[in-house]
Amino acid sequence: MKKPRAAVGNRSGRRKQASSQEGKEKCAFGSSQAKPSAPSAGPARQQKALLQASVSPYHLFRDVAEVTAFQESLLGWYDQKKRDLPWRRLVEGEVDLDRRAYAVWVSEVMLQQTQVATVINYYTRWMQKWPTLQDLASASLEEVNQLWAGLGYYSRGRWLQEGARKVVEELGGHMPRTAETLQQFLPGVGRYTAGAIASIAFGQAAGVVDGNVIRVLCRVRAIGADPGSTLVSQHLWSLAQQLVDPARPGDFNQAAMELGAIVCTPQRPLCSHCPVQSLCRARQRVEREQLSASQSLPGSCDVEECAPNSGQCPLCVPPTEPWDQTLGVTNFPRKASRKPPREECSAICVLEQPKALGGARILLVQRPNSGLLAGLWEFPSVSVNAEASGQHQREALQQELQSWVGPLPDMRLHHLGQVVHTFSHIKMTYQVYGQVLEEHTPVTIVPPGARWLTREDFHTAAVSTAMKKVFRMYEGQQPGTCKGSKRSQVATLSKRKKSSPGQQVLESFFRPHVPTDAPSLNTAAQ
């Protein structure tokens, strides 16, 4: 009866590729001078050779002693200051390597683009419901989406389940043991996640680079170029691999991420509490600039400045972006310009049967199995032009509703207001309508992909945060009337109140880490 709707947006994940080779100059764990690229070398090898030939020793570590000092200082701090988090407790007490890797995998995937404070409860519920790979493999996608509801980036949960089934069905329940095989075998797992699992669960000396590590490395080695560029990304991965402690790789990687999350924060970093401040070139630059300013002397280049042999260093702040005295160490890294999300508009209707058998029920329909919010449930909706008239929106919605529940004569959709919800790459404006079927015979049969739920069931169903916002607007109307007030018609539920200074400190403490391989960075949504 109802044909599937087209999916919205492209969901294909994007993984950043980076080299682990060292630069031309000899340094700790360094390699000898790079060989010239063969004439047939591809663009990636040519870029790698260019980086090796042009990086100044200023952005590297001098020797093994300096690397050892960095490792010891960071690990000593981590042993004393690390946060007590449920996944860390679970991993530390787990002797079974497969269960240990599974616990790390779930935590790392949940933490992608999501604050620690938000993940804690989701992680606890997940591990209670599916404590092993086998448990998750036997679950349904509906159950996974239901537990994941509200966490956002729903493809993450789907890939976790798909990966668990692959491990159980194809590998006998045994997780791949190296970063390379983890990345090759598990869906949605890129270089960062594979390295995190391999180092924390299996003790492989694999460096990792997430958003927090990027910030730490850029400041420690004064890297001011765009960290999203291929050349800079290659160098950051190379540094991470050089620095990881082979004796405690999992703890070292967690320590680097922890440092970026609670000390070396994007704004107002706590430099006085940093265990590696004596090795931080950004801090040295700040002190040098302050000294020059206090003595009214022009800044001068010395042995601690970057001085490449020729041309502009690809890791330094571009000449078009001079040093900003007011930013201090937060001059590193410079923020890359972000493309604003595209704007879309949708007309959506909450259709309720107050006299349904067993109590009042509302209609939900399921999204396609691919695309935006794949497999989740939502209120019937249609895409509309932002400039479309209310009459046009009502007519389109009526056709959509009737395609699910059949003829509904004398329908009068009431406009309740609008809800704006920003996904990772889409700013969606929902024009919210409501309709109560007071005088109609209750609809009991609907086609596949639709169902009637009680209000209580709605709150535990696999629905997105955006749908919860829409339903809050509907519930805010007078019970059973759907008569929108002037206040509700202009309401926008996407605006967030400015946080107090105390809240800002708390948010920085619970700052999420952003892996460079996060499959949902630019494609998935809340």
Buried (B, 14 or more C-beta within 10 A) or exposed (E): EEEEBEBBBEBEBBBBEBBBBBBBBBBBBBBEEBEEBEEEEEEEBEBBBBBBBBBBBBBBBEBEEBBEBBBEBBBEBBEEBBEEBBBBEBBEEBEEBBBBBBBBBBBBBBBBBBBBEBBBEBBEEBBEEBBBBBBBBBBEBBBBBBBBBEBBBBBBBBBBBBBBBBBBEEBEBEBBBBBBBBBEBBBBBBBBBBBBBBBBBBBBBBBBBBBBBBBBBBBBBBBBBBBBBBBBBBBBBBBBBBBBBEEBBBBBBBBBBBBBBBBBBBEEBEBEEBBBBEBBBBBBBBEBBEEEEEEEEEEEEEEEBBEBEEEEBBBBBEEEEEEEEEEBBBBBBBEEEEEEBEEBBBBBBBBBBBBBEEEBBBBBBBBBEEBBBBBBBBBBBBBBEEEBEEEEBBBBBBEBBBBBBEEBEEBEBBBBBBBBBBBBBBBBBBBBBBBBBEEBEEBEEBEEBBBBBEBEEBEEBBBBBBBBBBBEBBEBBEEEEBEBEEEBEEBEBBEEEEEEEEEEEEBBBBBBBBBBBBBBBBBBBB
